[in-house]
Each structure stands twice: as C-alpha cells, then as structure tokens.
Amino acid sequence: RGLAPRSHGDADLVAELWRADGPAAAAALEGFFSAVVWHRGRRELVLVADRCAGVRTLYHALGPGFLAFGSTLKAVLAHPRVPR
C-alpha cells in the first residue's frame, strides 16, 4: 500500500495505517492486538482490540470526568477514581 512506517515495529505500522484510513483501519487489522489512538486535532481517543476475546485485553473504566484504560485489570484499578 506504500505505507512508510518509521521502524519495522507493529506500532508504527498501525499508526501509518490509521493515518491513511482513520478508524476504518481497525477492521483491516488481523491477529492479536489492542491499541489506543489519540487524534490531537479532533481531541478524539479511540480504543480498539482484536475480535478474539481475551487474547489481547484492553480494560477500561469510564466515569464522570475520567477514563482509565490499560492492558491489565490491575492497571485500571490503580487509578484512584475507579471504584472497586
């Protein structure tokens, strides 16, 4: 597709794909993954994870005035505003 990631890592490839296709890029990804994309100009945060439930987990908690997310439940629960 002519994408030019800065390295040979998966993260750079996902970033380039996202720049090219926007949120539709998530549907094109295959394998085990989770990713968080922040679009500064639109002040938009997108969390995506593979369709294989439980392989690459992406936990999140949303409350009044906050969003906490992480690859483990322990990480999310470490946020002081996340109720136990």
Sine and cosine of phi, psi and omega as CSV:
sin_phi,cos_phi,sin_psi,cos_psi,sin_omega,cos_omega
0.00,0.00,-0.06,1.00,0.03,-1.00
0.99,0.16,0.27,0.96,0.04,-1.00
-0.95,0.31,0.52,-0.86,-0.05,-1.00
-0.79,-0.61,0.97,0.26,0.04,-1.00
-0.90,0.43,0.46,-0.89,-0.05,-1.00
-0.96,0.30,-0.39,0.92,0.01,-1.00
-0.68,-0.73,-0.17,-0.99,0.05,-1.00
-0.98,-0.19,0.20,0.98,-0.02,-1.00
-0.99,0.14,0.38,-0.92,-0.01,-1.00
-0.89,0.46,-0.62,0.78,-0.06,-1.00
-0.88,0.48,-0.68,0.73,0.02,-1.00
-0.92,0.40,-0.61,0.80,0.02,-1.00
-0.91,0.42,-0.68,0.73,0.04,-1.00
-0.89,0.45,-0.66,0.75,0.02,-1.00
-0.88,0.48,-0.69,0.72,0.02,-1.00
-0.91,0.41,-0.66,0.75,0.03,-1.00
-0.89,0.46,-0.65,0.76,0.00,-1.00
-0.91,0.42,-0.65,0.76,0.04,-1.00
-0.88,0.48,-0.61,0.79,-0.05,-1.00
-0.97,0.23,-0.66,0.75,-0.16,-0.99
-0.90,-0.43,-0.14,0.99,-0.05,-1.00
0.91,0.41,-0.45,-0.89,-0.06,-1.00
-0.84,0.54,-0.39,0.92,0.04,-1.00
-0.89,0.45,-0.32,0.95,0.00,-1.00
-0.87,0.49,-0.53,0.85,-0.03,-1.00
-0.86,0.51,-0.61,0.80,-0.01,-1.00
-0.93,0.36,-0.41,0.91,-0.03,-1.00
-1.00,0.09,-0.24,0.97,-0.05,-1.00
-0.98,0.20,0.65,-0.76,0.05,-1.00
-0.81,-0.59,0.43,-0.90,0.03,-1.00
0.95,-0.30,-0.32,-0.95,-0.05,-1.00
-0.96,-0.28,0.90,-0.44,-0.07,-1.00
-0.37,-0.93,0.33,-0.94,0.30,-0.96
-0.55,-0.83,0.51,-0.86,-0.05,-1.00
-0.46,-0.89,0.44,-0.90,0.08,-1.00
-0.80,-0.60,0.78,-0.63,-0.04,-1.00
-0.84,-0.54,0.79,-0.61,0.05,-1.00
-0.93,-0.36,0.84,-0.54,0.07,-1.00
-0.98,-0.21,0.97,-0.24,-0.10,-0.99
-0.87,0.49,-0.71,0.71,-0.06,-1.00
-0.88,0.48,-0.65,0.76,-0.01,-1.00
-1.00,-0.05,-0.08,1.00,-0.08,-1.00
0.78,0.63,0.80,0.60,-0.07,-1.00
-0.84,-0.55,0.75,-0.66,0.04,-1.00
-0.90,-0.43,0.77,-0.63,-0.01,-1.00
-0.83,-0.56,0.78,-0.63,0.08,-1.00
-0.94,-0.35,0.79,-0.61,0.02,-1.00
-0.76,-0.65,0.52,-0.86,0.05,-1.00
-0.59,-0.81,0.38,-0.92,-0.01,-1.00
-0.89,0.46,0.24,-0.97,-0.04,-1.00
-1.00,0.06,0.03,1.00,0.04,-1.00
-1.00,-0.05,1.00,0.01,-0.12,-0.99
-0.77,0.64,0.78,-0.63,0.10,-0.99
1.00,0.06,-0.03,1.00,-0.02,-1.00
-0.99,0.12,-0.85,0.53,0.12,-0.99
-0.88,-0.47,1.00,-0.06,-0.11,-0.99
-0.96,0.27,0.48,-0.87,0.10,-1.00
-0.64,-0.77,0.99,-0.11,-0.01,-1.00
-1.00,0.09,0.51,-0.86,0.06,-1.00
-0.49,-0.87,0.39,-0.92,0.08,-1.00
-0.66,-0.75,0.75,-0.66,-0.03,-1.00
-0.84,-0.54,0.78,-0.63,0.02,-1.00
-0.60,-0.80,-0.02,-1.00,0.00,-1.00
-0.86,0.51,0.94,-0.35,0.06,-1.00
0.99,0.17,0.20,0.98,0.03,-1.00
-0.45,-0.89,0.41,-0.91,0.15,-0.99
-0.66,-0.75,0.80,-0.60,0.08,-1.00
-0.87,-0.50,0.66,-0.75,0.03,-1.00
-0.53,-0.85,0.41,-0.91,0.02,-1.00
-0.12,-0.99,0.16,-0.99,-0.03,-1.00
-0.99,0.11,-0.15,0.99,0.06,-1.00
-0.75,-0.66,0.46,-0.89,0.06,-1.00
-0.90,0.44,-0.59,0.80,0.02,-1.00
-0.85,0.53,-0.66,0.75,0.01,-1.00
-0.90,0.44,-0.68,0.73,0.00,-1.00
-0.92,0.40,-0.69,0.73,-0.01,-1.00
-0.93,0.38,-0.28,0.96,0.04,-1.00
-0.95,0.32,-0.33,0.94,0.03,-1.00
-0.94,0.35,0.76,-0.65,-0.10,-1.00
-0.91,0.42,-0.34,0.94,-0.03,-1.00
-1.00,-0.08,-0.05,1.00,0.01,-1.00
-0.99,0.10,0.87,-0.50,0.01,-1.00
-0.94,0.34,0.55,-0.84,0.01,-1.00
-0.99,0.14,0.00,0.00,0.00,0.00
